[in-house]
Amino acid sequence: MSKSRYIYLVAFIATSLLPAVAHSEAMLPLQENIESGAEQTYPLVRCAGLYLSNLEWAGDEQLGLETATKTKLTISNLIELAIKLRSPNLGESAEESVYRDIRNISDIYLIRYEANYATTGEAWGSDAMWESDISICRTLLGE
């Protein structure tokens, strides 16, 4: 590999990861959001986004059919409850806002997984925030 090509590759990788790392670091741990008085449905959409990102990163095959099916049902239940709780204030736009928030949260987790994998070889295995968030979500779900 030529020196100029190597420099270009290093620069490309460095500039590609900076927004991902900065964006993923902007998300506070779920516990901190709850303690600071997050909106009532935030833990629901945050957990749905977390589970969706896990499903999208790993895929049905790697998770296994039973786990993937359970994860999809969990996401659906979280969505339904969040919409129900938001409807009195947002009316018909509650559904759109819930789906938008879940997609945005999932995307932030996916960016975090990409950065984690690039630096450690694991998407979430050594991520303390992921461990904390998944624990809170499991408690929220009664698991």
GIPECOR-V640110 format. One record per backbone hydrogen bond with DSSP energy under -0.5 kcal/mol. NH is the residue of the N-H (numbers start at 1). CO is the residue of the C=O. If there is no record, write none. Layout:
nh=NH co=CO
nh=NH co=CO
This chain:
nh=6 co=2
nh=7 co=3
nh=8 co=4
nh=9 co=5
nh=10 co=6
nh=11 co=7
nh=12 co=8
nh=13 co=9
nh=14 co=10
nh=15 co=11
nh=16 co=12
nh=17 co=13
nh=18 co=14
nh=19 co=15
nh=20 co=16
nh=21 co=17
nh=22 co=18
nh=23 co=19
nh=24 co=20
nh=25 co=21
nh=26 co=22
nh=26 co=23
nh=27 co=24
nh=28 co=26
nh=32 co=29
nh=33 co=29
nh=34 co=30
nh=35 co=31
nh=36 co=32
nh=37 co=34
nh=38 co=33
nh=42 co=39
nh=45 co=41
nh=46 co=42
nh=47 co=43
nh=48 co=44
nh=49 co=45
nh=50 co=46
nh=51 co=47
nh=52 co=48
nh=53 co=49
nh=54 co=50
nh=55 co=51
nh=56 co=52
nh=57 co=53
nh=58 co=54
nh=59 co=55
nh=62 co=58
nh=63 co=59
nh=64 co=60
nh=68 co=64
nh=69 co=65
nh=70 co=66
nh=71 co=67
nh=72 co=68
nh=73 co=69
nh=74 co=70
nh=75 co=71
nh=76 co=72
nh=77 co=73
nh=78 co=74
nh=79 co=75
nh=80 co=76
nh=81 co=77
nh=82 co=78
nh=83 co=79
nh=84 co=80
nh=85 co=81
nh=86 co=82
nh=87 co=83
nh=88 co=84
nh=89 co=86
nh=90 co=86
nh=91 co=87
nh=93 co=90
nh=94 co=91
nh=95 co=92
nh=96 co=92
nh=97 co=93
nh=98 co=94
nh=99 co=95
nh=100 co=96
nh=101 co=97
nh=102 co=98
nh=103 co=99
nh=104 co=100
nh=105 co=101
nh=106 co=102
nh=107 co=103
nh=108 co=104
nh=109 co=105
nh=110 co=106
nh=111 co=107
nh=112 co=108
nh=113 co=109
nh=114 co=110
nh=115 co=111
nh=116 co=112
nh=117 co=113
nh=118 co=114
nh=119 co=115
nh=120 co=116
nh=121 co=116
nh=121 co=117
nh=122 co=116
nh=127 co=124
nh=128 co=126
nh=131 co=127
nh=132 co=128
nh=133 co=129
nh=134 co=130
nh=135 co=131
nh=136 co=132
nh=137 co=133
nh=138 co=134
nh=139 co=135
nh=140 co=136
nh=141 co=137
nh=142 co=139
nh=143 co=138
